[in-house]
Amino acid sequence: MPINNSNEIIAFHTIKDFEGESFFIPDYQRGYRWTEREVLDLLNDWNDFYENNRDGSYFMQPIVVKKRPDDDSWEVVDGQQRLTTVHLILQALNKKSAYDIKYAVLDNSSNNVADIGECQNTGDDINLYYMKQAYKMACGWMKGEEAKAFGADEGQKKKNLSNFIFNKIRFLWYRADLVDDSPGEKIFQRLNIGKIELTQSELIKALFLSNDNFTGDAVNRKEEFARQWDEFEAMFQNDEFWYFLTDGEGADSPTRIDFLLGMMTEIHSDMFEQKEISRENLDSRDGLFRAYYSVFRKNREQFKRIWDCAVDFMDIMRLWYEDVDMYHLVGFRVIDRESIPNLIKAWNGKVVSDFMTNDLVGPIVQRYIDDFDAQKTYGSSDTNGGWKDRKSEARGVLLLSNVLQVLRQNKSHEENQDYTQGIFYKFPFHLYKKQKKGSGYGWDVEHIASATDNDLDSVQDQREWILFAYLSLTDENRKEFNKAHRKSLCTFFSNETKSAGSGEEGVFSKLYESLTKYLGVNPPQPMSREEKNRISNFVLLDSATNRGYKNAIFPTKRLHVKDKERGRLRFAEWNKVKQEIEIREKDVKSAFVPPCTKDVFMKAYSNVVNNSMAWTAPDAAAYADYLTDLSDWFKEKYCPNN
């Protein structure tokens, strides 16, 4: 019998529903090209499914169709390979197919495809050749052990498989002409360029746009829904908004509104059938669509209320994104493994101040602020005199410090009568999360002063120190230094140079002494191992940069951090031909540098900068004081009664 409710945009249909229908495969599609391997994979998948779930429905990928007005048949825009394969398998079961298929590229195709087993000279047409191979594969499969779930003998197998195909296989039916008046070829190109199939959200959108949802003067409501949907998708496509809300998973999907649709099943589970929103079902193919489709079929008014709630949730998330306090606190809580659905549940039914106190500020203070101690050592000595490193435990408080520094700057501008403005600069959660996603590494807790002492004993470290010190000189100082030490430099950068104080009468020591005078620096007091493993000697640094310079000296790290942000590296190197140090620049891959990290290497927290070539104990103390003050500010600002 013909398809019931054929004017529905989307439906699930069994093969039995297709009885009496005719399908036309236009010439803009490639012909039938499924190989024996693909047919075998489908049959084996059916067997596995039937063995474990005999009463369940097996869902096939969508068939996209348009109604052909001239003969009342269906133009298949997408899905013809699947539709034809099922047609051929039924013939292998000695069952005449419930439906008819005609290929524009095949003469007398309706008769040939309907009885491929009797079709002669299939080698004359590539389409018929592949169809005959698929048919033979199905016939052989039925006789083998691979079809054992359907029965012990061939007769039983054919009976059970026929019943399974007619009644349990469900095609997702999508009438493209009811939502898109483009020619079938245009729709086909959109679906198949880059092999992009209809996403679940596109199918759900079609349900919401169904004409059954809009009667009478509700045309304006339909247009409003379409506008809202496009607006929300555009918001999610904005990486700043997307990464503020998520960990980035799903960023590569052509549609990101799936995040909102999935969130609805979690927050308003009472509006869906419980079995449809089980984790197992939602994680399965087309599971999200089936959850919405179930409500669509049974309760249209409830289905429309789901969208009204989704609009409310978008308003909440937009408010959070645009408010300076909410943006930074919600953004940090999400990184700290709190979910947006949980925060929205907490938001509903509360006044804003209670939500801020109980669900944003409270957990941050309890986990990070109350226990903050700038003198805490992140590690301990083991019984063998080694060091058990625990610096990764500082990652959360370091990230929080970066977020709070930006928030504090914003609040300062907001309270300045000359500005009286809100967001001056947002902490870029999208850059922080993209670094982890893009590099495959993420973020390291990096020692500012190297964890292991660098006494500049090796020639490599000595040369590195000389080059970076030279880079820090003024142009006038460089000229004087080159003139006074040209011979020593030539000796020092030759291959024969050994460690300072041996072989070359301490050439490095002389160069070191001269450069420190120009720079006005003195050798820093060494830090203990405990001091080097405190928060005052830690910063957040992207792993690629950190692992690139390894155990480098402080000025090397500073230069890498500064230049990595701008994507242009300035460096000094020895020119063997000219026999002199040259300053050069080159393009490098840029990276996001957290604000506190940048300020540390620029020594912005230090009260007095006495040594630009090392991270000193006074620098560390000033940094620790700043972090302590930042924690105190946050607690006083947002927890005044505690």
N, C-alpha and C positions, 0 to 999 in steps of 0.2 A: 504494500500500500504506500501511497505517497507520504512524504514527510509531514507530520502534524506540525502546526504552527510554523510553517516555513517562512513566515515573515519575521520571526525572531532574529535578532542580530547574532546572538550567540546561543548555542545549545549543545548538549551532549546527545549524540545519536548512536544507536547500535546499528549493525549491518542490517538487521531486520527492518529498521526504520527506512532503509534505502530501497526497499522493494518497489519496483515499478519506476524508479527514477532513472534518468539518463544524464550522463556526464560527458562533457565535451572538453577535450584537451587541446587548447589553441596552439598555433604554430610558433608563438613567441617563447614557448617553453622548450627546453631540450626534450628529446624523446625519452622512452623508458630506458634506464641505464643501471638498474640495480644488478649487482653482480651476485654470483652464488653465495659469496661470503656474507653479503648484507641480508640475503634471504635467510640463510642459515642462522645468523645472529638473531633475527626476529623470531624465527620458530623456536630456537632454544630459549629465548627470553619468555615466550609464551609458556613453554614447558615448565620453566622454573617458577613462574608466577602461579600457574595452575597447581603445581605440586604443593605450594605453601599457602595458597589462598583461593580455594576452589569456589568459594561463594562471592568473592570480590569482583569488582569490575576492573578491567585492564584499559587504561586510558592511552589512546594514541595521540600523536601530535596533531595540531590543527589542520583542517581542510578549509581553505579559503575559497569561497565561491561567489559568483555573480549570476543573477538570473538572466537567461537569454530570452528576450521577448519574442523572438521569431518562432521558436519551436518549444518553448517552455522547459528547455533543458537547463542544466547547470554548467556554466563555464568554470572550470577548475583553475583558479589563479595560483594556488600553491597547494601541494600535498598529493600531486598525481602519482608520485612513485609509490607512496603507501597505499593509496586507493587501488592502484593497478595490481600491486603485489597481493593484497587480500583477495582480489578478484581471481587471480591466477591460482592461489592456494586452494580456494574453494573448488576450482575445477579439478585439482589434484585429488580432492576428496570425493570426486564424482558428484559434486553438487553444482547445479547451474547457479551462477551468481544472481543475487537479488537485484542487481542493477546492471545497466548497460553503459559501456564506455566507448566513445568514438574519438580517435586521434585525427586531428587535422592533417597531419603529415603522412597518414597511412591510407591507401586506397582500400575500400571495403573493410575498414578497420573494425567496424562494429561486429561483423561476422567473425573475422579472424581472431580478435581478442576474446570473443565469447566462447571460442572453442579452440584454444591454442594447441591442445593435444592433437587435434586432427589437421592442424594447419601445415601445409606442405611448403617447401622451398623457403623456409624461414631465413636461410642464409642470404637471400636476395635483399633483405631489409634488416638493418642493424637493430631496429626496435623489436621486430618479431624474433630476432635471434636471442636477444636478452630475455624476452618474455618466455621463450621456449626453454632456455636454460633455467630460469626461475621455476617454471612448472616442473621440470625434471628433478630439480633439487628437492622440491616439496614432496614429489612422489617417492623419491628414495628415502627421504627423512622419515616418512611415515612407516617405513618398513624396518627401520633401525631402532637401536636402543635409546637414541637421543629423545624419542617421543614417549618414553616409558611412563611418564606421569599421566598420560591420557588413556592408558590401558595396556593389557597384557598382550593382546593380539591386534593385528592390523584393523580388523573390523571394529573392535571396541575403540581403538584410537581414532578412527575416522568419525565415529558417532559422537564421541565426547568432544573432539576438536571442532566438529561442525557446530555443535551446540554452543561451545565456547565462543566461536567466531560470531555467530548470529546474535547471541544474547549477552555476552559478557564484554566483548570488545566495544569500547565507546570512543567514537571520534569526536573531537572538539570541532564543532561546526561554526564557521564564522562567515556571515553574509556581508561581504565588503561593500556591496552596492547600497546598503542601507545607511552607511556612514560615510561613504566616499564615492562621489560620482565620477572619479577618474576612470579612464579606460583600464581594462584589466592588465594590460601590458605595463602601465605606469605603476600600478600597485605591485605587480610581480617584481619589477625592478627594485622598488623600495624594500621589499621583503628579502630579496635574494642577493643584492649587492653586499658583499662581505659576509654572505651566509647568515644574515640576521633574521631570526624568526620572530614571530609575534611574541612580545613579552607578556608576562602575566598582567602587568598593569595596563597594557593596551587592551587586553581582553576585558578586564574589569571596567575600564573606561567605556567600552562599547556597551556593557550592561547598564551603566548609569545613563548612557545616551539613548537607550532603547526608547522607542516612541511610546511604549506602554507606560513609561514613567511620566510622560508629559501629555496631558490632554487639555482640550479647550484652549484657554488663553495662556497655557503654561509654556508656550514657545519661548518667552523671555526667560523663564527659569532654566530652560535647556541651554540657552545661550550663556546665561550666567554661570552655569555649571562648567561649560566648556572653557569659559574664560578663567574661572577659578583653577581648574585643572592645569591649564597651560601656565598660569601664574605660579602655581606651586611647583610644577616641574622646573620652571626657570629658576626659582629660588634654590631648589636642590642642586641644580647644575652649577650654581655659584659655589666654588670650592670653599670659600671662606665660611659660608653658611653650612655646607655639607660636613666639613671636618670639625666644625664647632659642635655638631650634634652627634657625629659618629666617629668610629675609629678608622674610617676610610673604606671599610669593606663594602663592595658594591659600587665603588666609584667608577669602575670601567663599564658598568651596565649602561646601555643606551637610554634607559629610563631609571631615574632614582626615586620616583614617587612611590616605588614599592616599599620604601622605608616607612612612609606614612601609612600605607595600606596594611602592612604587617603589624605596625604599632597598634592599629585599631583592634586587631584580634587579641592583642595582649591586654590592652587597657579596658576595652569593652567586650570582654569574652562573653558576657551575658547576652549579647546581641547576635551571637553565632551559635551554631550547633557544636556542642563540645567535641564530638568525634571528629569534626572537620577541622578544628583548630588544635588538635593534638600536635605535639612537636614532630612526631613521626610523619603525620600527614602534611604539615606545612613545609617540611623539608623535602617532601617528595616532588616529583615533576608535576607542575601545574597545581600543587597543593593549595597555594594561596588563592588562585582563581576559583578552585572548587569550593573553598570556604565561602567566598562571596556569592558564587553561583547558587549555592544551596539556599542562602537567605533570599536571593533574588527570586527564585522559583516559588518559595513558600510564603513570603511576607514582603510585598513590595513597599509598604509603608515603613516597615522596619529597615528595609534596605536603604531607603532615602534618608532615614534618620542617621544611618551610619555616616553618610557624607556630611550631614550637618555637624556631627561631632568631629569629623576630620577637619572641617573648617575652623571649629573652635580651637582645636589643637594647634593648627598652623598659626592662629592668632597668638597663642601662648608662646610658641617657639620664636615667632617674629619679635614679640615683646622682649623676650630674653636676649635675643641677638642684638637688639637696638638699645638696650639699657646697659650703661657702663658697668654697674655692679653685677647685674645678672649675667652679663656676657662673660665676665672673667671668673665668677664663682661657679656658674653652671659649667663653663668650659673646663675648669680644673676638675670639678667633680666627675665629669664624664671621663677624663683621662684617668682619674683615680678609681675607675671601674664602677661608677654608678651609671645606670642607664637612663635615657631620656623618658621611656615609658614610666619608670618608677618615680622620676621627678615630677612628671605630669600628674600621676596619681596623688603624689604628696601635695601638689599645688591645688588640686581641686578641693574646694570646700574650706580653704584657709585664706586668711587675709595675707597680704603680701609680706608684712613684717614677720608674721609667724613662720611663713615659708622660708624667708631669709634666715631667720634665727635657728630654726629647728632642722632644716634640711640642707642648707648651704653652709652657713657660717659654723654652726655647731659641730658637725662632723670634721671640718677642717681644723678647728681649734682643738678638738679632742685628740685628733690623730697626729697633728703636726706642731701646733703652737704651744700647747700646754707642756709638751715634753721637749721643746726645743732647748738645746744646750750647746752653745758654741764651743765648749771645751770637751765635748764628747769625742772619744777616739773610736773610729770605725775600723776596728781590728784588734788583734791581740797576739802576743808572742806565744808560740807553741813550745812544747817541751824540748824540741831540738834546736831552739834558738831562732827558728824561722818566724814568719809572720803570716797570720791567718787574716786575709783581707776581707773586709765587709763594707767596702766603700759604696757598693751598689745600694746599700740601705739608705744612702743619702740622696738618692735620685729624686724621691718625692719632695723633700724639703727644698732641694735646689730648684726644681721646677716651680714650686709654689713661690719661692722668692722672686723668680723672674716674673711670674704673673702679678704678684703683689707690687713689684716695683712699677710696672706699667699702670696698674690700678691706682696706685698712690699718685703717680704723675697726673693721671686724669682727674682725680679728686682735687688735687691742688689747683689745676686749671679751672675746674668747675667752681671752686670757691674764690677764685681771683676775680675781683670786681671788674678788672679790665677785660677779662675774657668771658666769664660766665657762660662757658660752653661745656658741652658734655664730652663725648668721646674725642679725645685729641689723637690718641694712638691706641689701637687694640693690640693685645698680645696675639701674634699670628698663629693660632692653633693649627691652621691649615699647613703652614710651613713646617711646624714642629712634627706633625703627623705624617706629612708627605715625605719628610726626610727618612723616616723609618720605613715607609712603604717603598720609596724609590730606591734607596741604597741597599736595602736588604740587611743593613746593620742596625740603624737606629741611633741611640744616644748613649754615650759613655760618661761615667763620672770620672773626670780627668784631674790628675794632680797638677797643680799650678807649678810648684817647684817639684821636680821629678822625685818619684818615690824612692829611687836609689840615688845616692850621692854621685854627682858628676864632678870629679876633681880635675877634669881636663887633663888627664894623663895621656890619652891617645892623641895621635897626630890629627885624626879626623875631627875630634871634638875641639882641639885647639884651633884648627883652621876655620871651623864653623864659627867659633867665638870671634875670631879676628874679623871675618867677613861681616858678621852682623854688627859688631862694634863699629866697623868702618862705615857701614850703612847708616849708622846713627849720628855720624859726624856732620858738621856743617861743611859747605863747599870749601870755605877758607881753611878749616881744620884738615880736610882731606889733602889739600895741596901741600900744606906744611908737613903732614905725616908722610906723604909719598916722597917728598924731597929729603926728609931726614932719614927715612928707613928703606929706601929703594933697594939697596944691596941686601939688607936683612930680609926683606920680603921675598926677593928672588931666591935667597938661600932657603927660607922657610917653606916656600911652596914648591921647592924642587922635590923630586922623588926620594932623594937621599936623606931628607930631614927625618930625624928620630924624635923621641920624646924630649920634652923640655928638660934642659939641664944635662943632657948626655949627647955627646958627639958634636954638637954645634954650639957649645958654650952658652946654652940657655937662650937661644934666639927668641923663642916664644916668650920667655920671661921679660925680655927687653920690650918686645912689641906690646905685651899685655900691660906693662907698667906705663908705657907712653899713651896707650889708648885710654886707660882708666883716668889718667890726668886730664886728657881732653874732655872726657865725659864727666869728670868730677865724681867718680864713684870709688867706693872702697869695697874690698872683699866682704861679702855678707857673713854674718855670724851663722854657722851651720844650724839647721833645725834638727831636732830629735825625730826619731821614727814616729813617735806618738804625735808630735806637732804636725808632721807631714800627712797624717791620716785623720785630721780634723776638718770640719766643714770650711774652715778658713784657708784650707789649701786645696779645695775642690771647686770645680766648675762643671757645667754641662757642656759637652762638645760633641758634635756629630762624629760618629765612629770612623767615618772615612778619613776625616782630617786628623783625628786623634791617632789612628793607627798608621797614618802616613808619616808622621814625624817621630813616632815612638818615644824614646827617652831623650828628647832634644832639650837643649838649654832654653832658659826662659825667653831670651830675645827671638829665638827661632820660632817658638810657639806663638809669641806675640805677633810676629810678622805674618805667620800663616793665618792666624785668626783674623787679623785686620784685612789682609788682602783677599782671603777666601770669601769674605762677605761682598767685596766689590768686584770679584771675578777677575782681578788683575794683580798679579804677583810681582812685587819689586824685590830684587835680590842683587847681591854682590857676588862676583866670581873672579877667579884668577885667570887672566888672559895670558896664556903661555907665549903667544907671539909677541905681544906688546910688553910683556913682562911687567904687568901692573894689574891692580884690582879695577874691575869695571862694574858699573851699576847698570843693570838691565831690567827690563820688564817683559812679562809674557802673560797671555790670557790663561786663566785657569777656570775650572768649573766652580761656579759660585755655590755658596751654602748659607743657610740661615744660621746666624750666630745669636744666641740668646742675649738679651740686653745685659744681664749681670756678667756673663762671660766676657762680653766686649769691654765692659767697664773695668773688670778685674785686670785685663791685660793692658788697658790704657791707664791703669792705676788711678782710676777716678775716685776710689774710696780712700786712698792714702792721703793723710794730712800733709805730709811733706815727702816729695819724691827725691830721695838722695841717691838712688841707684836704679837706673833704667835698664840695667843689664841682668837683674836678678829679682826674684820674689823674696823679700826679706821678712823677718819677724815683725817689724813695725807695719809692713803692708798687710800681713796676715791678721794682725791685731785690729787694724782699722776696718778690714773686711768683716771680721767677726762682729765688731761693734755695729757695723751697718746692718748685718743680718739680724742681730738681736733687736736693734731699733725698729726694723721693718716688722718683725713679729709683734713687738709691743704696740706699734702703731695700729696694726690690723685688729688686735684684740681690743684696744681702747676705742677704735673707730666703730667696730661692728658688735662688740660685746661690752658696752659701757657699764652694764650692771653686774658684770662678773669680776 
